[in-house]
Amino acid sequence: MTTLAATGVLRASWLLLAFPVFGAAVLLIGGRRTDKWGHLLGVTMSLASFVYGMIAYFTLLGYPAAERSRDLHMFSWVPVAGFQANIGILIDPLSMCFVLLITGVGSLILIYSVGYMAHDVERRRFFGYLNLFIAAMLLLVLADNYLALYAGWEGVGLASYLLIGFWQFKPAPPVAAKKAFIANRVGDVGLSIAIMLMFAEFGSFNFGPVFASAHSGGTGVTTALGLLLLLGACGKSAQVPLQSWLLDAMEGPTPVSALIHAATMVTAGVYLIVRSNPIFNDSPAAQLAVTVVGAVTLLVGAIIGCAKDDIKKALAGSTMSQIGYMMLAAGLGPAGYVFAIAHLLAHGFFKAGLFLGAGSVMHGMEDEVNMRRYGALRKFLPYTFVTFGLGYLAIIGIPPFSGFFTKDGIIDAAWEKGGTSGWILAACAITGAGITAFYMTRVMLMTYFGAKRWDEPGPQGGAEPRTGQPQPQPHEHALHPHESPWVMVFPMIILAIGSVGAGAFLIINGRLQSFLAPVVGVPPEAHGIWTWPGIIALALALAGVGLAWTMYGRVPVPAMAPRGSIFARAARQDLYGDAFNESVLMRPGQWLTRLSVYFDNRGVDGLVNTIAAIIGGSSGRLRRIQTGFARSYALSMLIGAVLLVAGLLVVRL
């Protein structure tokens, strides 16, 4: 490609945003007139963005590594004296990784949705929201400044609210949508304050000036910025302590779960940390906070996943845990940035495949979500079983599947950090690998193996009616498992291929490391594929598989979950995350609100009302002097004159 053509391709990168924005606008504004073909337009616009992303990616590869960055000014957003906010697109290796993930995996999810939402009367609106989601996420990762990034950040929050609560005729989805929206607003406060601090300290919120000035801003400023950015990342990526919304987000349609958990929303926090790497590199305290949050979350999510009987919520706990791995890696600095992105990309394949596989199971089981009502489904859903199984092997880190290469790199980077903190982080990551293998094997065994537990009539466990209308109350009926149509199976096959080979492709020969080096720097030293920490993690993963087989493969699975220990009950209650938020955030917030109202009523309004009462009362009393009788006025003038003369005489004497 000639230099002129390559420049033209990159200059037109605004098309990456334009395609999904156009799709969302037509589908949401066009109304019922687009019902018949709206889903096809939604898929086409996402695919068009993916195709152009591939063209831009290969165009970028044509430049030397040091020149693979283009900051393209689009238009002036807020042109005010002393405050210039522009909309620009940053095309560089990091943004292109996310563009291909968002549009590639997103397009597969939209294709899957054509079959999954086939009987929903609001399918057109659903695809409009999906296009809006993809457009907002693309703005987030392509923005060349924090303010435009924040616009995409909030757009993702809006789109997630609309999609999680899509089935508004049911009571649970709207509540879950509000919970996700509010939890994200808590984190967004941190990001918004960080942007204000950047402008106050550096006079800009563009990436270039901020990163160039970060080192000179002092440790206090960089640490404050790092912690505020981390707060924003915790909300969007469902990290402790803002993680509880993610499990409730399963109330949305399954394609939404796949899109949020694999390719878009929960990856935004990891992107924010890695993109802001110059700030975190200058603040060891902020880096340590990121690693601690990641280590705690990967264990919390894994433990929660062990106790869930709802197949989607078990996978949601898994997402929380896997994002924790990425955050841990991002907090390790240059040694971990590449592995954070590598695991994020590999996770996009196998987690999207797992969620779509769960949706396929639900499709074949009449929307049953309780794994205790599954069993032996490998015989009835063979394609789903194979693709889901490949994703399972990838996520638990069995070689040569994707998760082995990326997760092993994170564990090794934590181990090589050295010191007490490094060993603790590595121990958390290794332990998480064992727990991941346990709960994912539990999902596989309860779903695809063992005896049939759905052949006897039982209460309907459906959580996702796809007719777009209120459904009848649960009733007794028999289930008849069946494989999904090819429009749903095809995306699962493509994602399964990525689950097998993405990790090796990214890590072996340092492909991703070389590609991202201009943005995140070069790691201190190369990491081998087989390392002692990785071997220990693999051994622990195999032990987790064996333990799960002992508990769920060798004995019948009871129809009702046993009461279990106090730890099992805590895990079923999401380790009391909601109770913690209620006690630490919601109740104090209520008290603060009531105190503010009391102060406003008795303090502010009381002062204003008191002054008004004094003036009003004084006016009322003075008004009585105005009688309207001339003789009264004459007497007042006489008295005043006498007092004035008396005063003058006193002064003269």
Summary of the structure (lengths in Angstrom):
residues: 653
radius of gyration: 30.4
end to end distance: 108.0
largest distance: 121.4
contacts: 2412
relative contact order: 0.08
helix: 75%
strand: 5%
